[in-house]
Amino acid sequence: FGPTAKVRGHSVVNKTGSSVLFVNKKPVVPGHLLVAPLRSAKRLTELSSEETTDLFNLVKQTEVFLMKKFNTDSCTISIQDGPLAGQTIPHLHVHIMPRKENDFKENDDIYRELEEHDKAETGWRDEKAMADEATQFREYWKQIFPQ
């Protein structure tokens, strides 16, 4: 997942033919998940039509999952596509964040938090915390989307 970040298997919630869903090392809100293409691609425009479809189908499924898991009817879905858009890891990824009433003072504050959340030295989760969350999410995913 880019040259500086690794997605370890224990952090993965679900994988499709072309995309992966995984927990965030520094979530902005509880349940903040990421979807990325399996193939290295810096920008959305680098994906084929099939990869784009696969990616966004997983994003849609993730939104359903998060709304059920966190008992909400809203999610913020965001792509920081390129450095000027705030992308800090040069691998395309989609942020999916369940929203709750009054989770931020102003609703759009989530975008400022998303822009800044990975710049601070503190608040990063360890591998065990990420693995534990991913395990819980995988179990719930199977309940929501039985094979």
ZADO-1210 file (C-alpha; in nm, 4 decimals, padded with zeros to 6 digits):
<atoms>
<atom x="00.0000" y="00.0000" z="00.0000" code="PHE" pos="1"/>
<atom x="00.2359" y="00.2633" z="-00.1236" code="GLY" pos="2"/>
<atom x="00.6086" y="00.2764" z="-00.0523" code="PRO" pos="3"/>
<atom x="00.5733" y="00.3806" z="00.3134" code="THR" pos="4"/>
<atom x="00.2687" y="00.1912" z="00.4434" code="ALA" pos="5"/>
<atom x="00.1992" y="-00.1798" z="00.4581" code="LYS" pos="6"/>
<atom x="-00.1397" y="-00.3466" z="00.4916" code="VAL" pos="7"/>
<atom x="-00.0823" y="-00.6571" z="00.6963" code="ARG" pos="8"/>
<atom x="-00.3204" y="-00.9489" z="00.6564" code="GLY" pos="9"/>
<atom x="-00.4492" y="-00.9197" z="01.0108" code="HIS" pos="10"/>
<atom x="-00.5737" y="-00.5659" z="00.9294" code="SER" pos="11"/>
<atom x="-00.7822" y="-00.6789" z="00.6320" code="VAL" pos="12"/>
<atom x="-01.1589" y="-00.6975" z="00.6723" code="VAL" pos="13"/>
<atom x="-01.2462" y="-00.8152" z="00.3210" code="ASN" pos="14"/>
<atom x="-01.0857" y="-00.8626" z="-00.0177" code="LYS" pos="15"/>
<atom x="-01.2340" y="-00.8852" z="-00.3666" code="THR" pos="16"/>
<atom x="-01.0747" y="-00.9676" z="-00.7000" code="GLY" pos="17"/>
<atom x="-00.9222" y="-00.6198" z="-00.7345" code="SER" pos="18"/>
<atom x="-00.9706" y="-00.4369" z="-00.4023" code="SER" pos="19"/>
<atom x="-00.9040" y="-00.4647" z="-00.0314" code="VAL" pos="20"/>
<atom x="-01.0911" y="-00.3289" z="00.2721" code="LEU" pos="21"/>
<atom x="-00.8863" y="-00.2679" z="00.5843" code="PHE" pos="22"/>
<atom x="-00.8835" y="-00.0865" z="00.9173" code="VAL" pos="23"/>
<atom x="-00.7143" y="00.2480" z="00.9557" code="ASN" pos="24"/>
<atom x="-00.3976" y="00.2932" z="01.1602" code="LYS" pos="25"/>
<atom x="-00.5199" y="00.6349" z="01.2741" code="LYS" pos="26"/>
<atom x="-00.8989" y="00.6565" z="01.2423" code="PRO" pos="27"/>
<atom x="-01.0711" y="00.9944" z="01.2363" code="VAL" pos="28"/>
<atom x="-01.3896" y="00.8417" z="01.3828" code="VAL" pos="29"/>
<atom x="-01.4660" y="00.4941" z="01.5191" code="PRO" pos="30"/>
<atom x="-01.5125" y="00.2581" z="01.2255" code="GLY" pos="31"/>
<atom x="-01.3042" y="00.4644" z="00.9801" code="HIS" pos="32"/>
<atom x="-01.2149" y="00.2081" z="00.7121" code="LEU" pos="33"/>
<atom x="-01.0152" y="00.2238" z="00.3899" code="LEU" pos="34"/>
<atom x="-01.0691" y="00.0601" z="00.0509" code="VAL" pos="35"/>
<atom x="-00.7811" y="00.0451" z="-00.1945" code="ALA" pos="36"/>
<atom x="-00.7044" y="-00.1320" z="-00.5204" code="PRO" pos="37"/>
<atom x="-00.4826" y="-00.4375" z="-00.4842" code="LEU" pos="38"/>
<atom x="-00.2735" y="-00.3216" z="-00.7783" code="ARG" pos="39"/>
<atom x="-00.0457" y="-00.0271" z="-00.7160" code="SER" pos="40"/>
<atom x="-00.2197" y="00.2833" z="-00.8472" code="ALA" pos="41"/>
<atom x="-00.1501" y="00.6367" z="-00.7290" code="LYS" pos="42"/>
<atom x="-00.4606" y="00.7967" z="-00.8793" code="ARG" pos="43"/>
<atom x="-00.8195" y="00.7051" z="-00.9588" code="LEU" pos="44"/>
<atom x="-00.7574" y="00.7701" z="-01.3286" code="THR" pos="45"/>
<atom x="-00.5005" y="00.4871" z="-01.3343" code="GLU" pos="46"/>
<atom x="-00.7659" y="00.2204" z="-01.2660" code="LEU" pos="47"/>
<atom x="-00.9296" y="00.0232" z="-01.5435" code="SER" pos="48"/>
<atom x="-01.3080" y="00.0304" z="-01.5714" code="SER" pos="49"/>
<atom x="-01.3236" y="-00.3145" z="-01.4133" code="GLU" pos="50"/>
<atom x="-01.1002" y="-00.2099" z="-01.1219" code="GLU" pos="51"/>
<atom x="-01.3045" y="00.1072" z="-01.0708" code="THR" pos="52"/>
<atom x="-01.6278" y="-00.0924" z="-01.0611" code="THR" pos="53"/>
<atom x="-01.4793" y="-00.3424" z="-00.8169" code="ASP" pos="54"/>
<atom x="-01.3423" y="-00.0653" z="-00.5928" code="LEU" pos="55"/>
<atom x="-01.6692" y="00.1267" z="-00.5724" code="PHE" pos="56"/>
<atom x="-01.8798" y="-00.1859" z="-00.5278" code="ASN" pos="57"/>
<atom x="-01.6666" y="-00.2627" z="-00.2224" code="LEU" pos="58"/>
<atom x="-01.7038" y="00.0993" z="-00.1051" code="VAL" pos="59"/>
<atom x="-02.0851" y="00.0676" z="-00.1323" code="LYS" pos="60"/>
<atom x="-02.0829" y="-00.2633" z="00.0534" code="GLN" pos="61"/>
<atom x="-01.8599" y="-00.1096" z="00.3215" code="THR" pos="62"/>
<atom x="-02.1005" y="00.1787" z="00.3659" code="GLU" pos="63"/>
<atom x="-02.3893" y="-00.0656" z="00.4231" code="VAL" pos="64"/>
<atom x="-02.1730" y="-00.2569" z="00.6697" code="PHE" pos="65"/>
<atom x="-02.0723" y="00.0532" z="00.8659" code="LEU" pos="66"/>
<atom x="-02.4238" y="00.1938" z="00.8815" code="MET" pos="67"/>
<atom x="-02.5469" y="-00.1341" z="01.0309" code="LYS" pos="68"/>
<atom x="-02.2489" y="-00.1789" z="01.2609" code="LYS" pos="69"/>
<atom x="-02.2628" y="00.1772" z="01.3970" code="PHE" pos="70"/>
<atom x="-02.6400" y="00.2190" z="01.3809" code="ASN" pos="71"/>
<atom x="-02.6316" y="00.5279" z="01.1605" code="THR" pos="72"/>
<atom x="-02.7802" y="00.6378" z="00.8310" code="ASP" pos="73"/>
<atom x="-02.4832" y="00.8428" z="00.7087" code="SER" pos="74"/>
<atom x="-02.1201" y="00.8012" z="00.6089" code="CYS" pos="75"/>
<atom x="-01.8575" y="01.0368" z="00.4762" code="THR" pos="76"/>
<atom x="-01.6791" y="00.8877" z="00.1768" code="ILE" pos="77"/>
<atom x="-01.3668" y="01.0666" z="00.0613" code="SER" pos="78"/>
<atom x="-01.0769" y="01.0284" z="-00.1804" code="ILE" pos="79"/>
<atom x="-00.7752" y="01.2555" z="-00.1550" code="GLN" pos="80"/>
<atom x="-00.6685" y="01.2092" z="-00.5160" code="ASP" pos="81"/>
<atom x="-00.3229" y="01.3629" z="-00.5478" code="GLY" pos="82"/>
<atom x="-00.0920" y="01.5651" z="-00.3216" code="PRO" pos="83"/>
<atom x="-00.2819" y="01.8927" z="-00.3615" code="LEU" pos="84"/>
<atom x="-00.5974" y="01.7111" z="-00.2463" code="ALA" pos="85"/>
<atom x="-00.4211" y="01.5984" z="00.0731" code="GLY" pos="86"/>
<atom x="-00.3075" y="01.2511" z="-00.0369" code="GLN" pos="87"/>
<atom x="-00.0115" y="01.1545" z="00.1835" code="THR" pos="88"/>
<atom x="00.0313" y="00.7913" z="00.0744" code="ILE" pos="89"/>
<atom x="00.0882" y="00.7589" z="-00.3003" code="PRO" pos="90"/>
<atom x="-00.1610" y="00.4729" z="-00.3395" code="HIS" pos="91"/>
<atom x="-00.5255" y="00.5419" z="-00.4175" code="LEU" pos="92"/>
<atom x="-00.7529" y="00.4762" z="-00.1202" code="HIS" pos="93"/>
<atom x="-01.1085" y="00.5619" z="-00.0256" code="VAL" pos="94"/>
<atom x="-01.1960" y="00.6684" z="00.3289" code="HIS" pos="95"/>
<atom x="-01.5348" y="00.5462" z="00.4545" code="ILE" pos="96"/>
<atom x="-01.6340" y="00.6969" z="00.7894" code="MET" pos="97"/>
<atom x="-01.9622" y="00.6344" z="00.9712" code="PRO" pos="98"/>
<atom x="-02.1169" y="00.9549" z="01.1007" code="ARG" pos="99"/>
<atom x="-02.3079" y="01.0267" z="01.4183" code="LYS" pos="100"/>
<atom x="-02.5010" y="01.3352" z="01.5144" code="GLU" pos="101"/>
<atom x="-02.2690" y="01.5959" z="01.6702" code="ASN" pos="102"/>
<atom x="-01.9548" y="01.3895" z="01.6074" code="ASP" pos="103"/>
<atom x="-01.7937" y="01.7203" z="01.5012" code="PHE" pos="104"/>
<atom x="-01.8810" y="02.0752" z="01.6043" code="LYS" pos="105"/>
<atom x="-01.9377" y="02.1652" z="01.2392" code="GLU" pos="106"/>
<atom x="-02.0284" y="01.8822" z="01.0017" code="ASN" pos="107"/>
<atom x="-01.7518" y="01.9640" z="00.7515" code="ASP" pos="108"/>
<atom x="-01.4851" y="01.9653" z="01.0256" code="ASP" pos="109"/>
<atom x="-01.4369" y="01.5991" z="00.9353" code="ILE" pos="110"/>
<atom x="-01.2518" y="01.7111" z="00.6223" code="TYR" pos="111"/>
<atom x="-01.0087" y="01.9262" z="00.8213" code="ARG" pos="112"/>
<atom x="-00.9555" y="01.6364" z="01.0606" code="GLU" pos="113"/>
<atom x="-00.8997" y="01.3987" z="00.7692" code="LEU" pos="114"/>
<atom x="-00.6430" y="01.6387" z="00.6238" code="GLU" pos="115"/>
<atom x="-00.4528" y="01.6617" z="00.9532" code="GLU" pos="116"/>
<atom x="-00.5104" y="01.3259" z="01.1240" code="HIS" pos="117"/>
<atom x="-00.1970" y="01.1542" z="00.9967" code="ASP" pos="118"/>
<atom x="00.0387" y="01.4496" z="01.0526" code="LYS" pos="119"/>
<atom x="00.0591" y="01.4289" z="01.4348" code="ALA" pos="120"/>
<atom x="00.3092" y="01.1984" z="01.6027" code="GLU" pos="121"/>
<atom x="00.0603" y="01.0693" z="01.8589" code="THR" pos="122"/>
<atom x="-00.2601" y="00.8706" z="01.8328" code="GLY" pos="123"/>
<atom x="-00.1356" y="00.5925" z="01.6071" code="TRP" pos="124"/>
<atom x="-00.2726" y="00.2471" z="01.6885" code="ARG" pos="125"/>
<atom x="-00.0530" y="-00.0561" z="01.7350" code="ASP" pos="126"/>
<atom x="-00.0831" y="-00.3714" z="01.5259" code="GLU" pos="127"/>
<atom x="-00.2728" y="-00.5581" z="01.7992" code="LYS" pos="128"/>
<atom x="-00.5457" y="-00.2936" z="01.8221" code="ALA" pos="129"/>
<atom x="-00.5832" y="-00.2969" z="01.4453" code="MET" pos="130"/>
<atom x="-00.5906" y="-00.6770" z="01.4309" code="ALA" pos="131"/>
<atom x="-00.8513" y="-00.6941" z="01.7085" code="ASP" pos="132"/>
<atom x="-01.0773" y="-00.4462" z="01.5315" code="GLU" pos="133"/>
<atom x="-01.0357" y="-00.6217" z="01.1955" code="ALA" pos="134"/>
<atom x="-01.1241" y="-00.9560" z="01.3564" code="THR" pos="135"/>
<atom x="-01.4443" y="-00.8106" z="01.5043" code="GLN" pos="136"/>
<atom x="-01.5314" y="-00.6481" z="01.1726" code="PHE" pos="137"/>
<atom x="-01.4643" y="-00.9683" z="00.9732" code="ARG" pos="138"/>
<atom x="-01.7004" y="-01.1624" z="01.2015" code="GLU" pos="139"/>
<atom x="-01.9747" y="-00.9005" z="01.1669" code="TYR" pos="140"/>
<atom x="-01.9128" y="-00.8765" z="00.7900" code="TRP" pos="141"/>
<atom x="-01.9919" y="-01.2485" z="00.7600" code="LYS" pos="142"/>
<atom x="-02.3212" y="-01.1927" z="00.9419" code="GLN" pos="143"/>
<atom x="-02.4205" y="-00.9021" z="00.7181" code="ILE" pos="144"/>
<atom x="-02.2994" y="-01.0617" z="00.3930" code="PHE" pos="145"/>
<atom x="-02.3188" y="-01.4404" z="00.4313" code="PRO" pos="146"/>
<atom x="-02.1442" y="-01.6256" z="00.1516" code="GLN" pos="147"/>
</atoms>
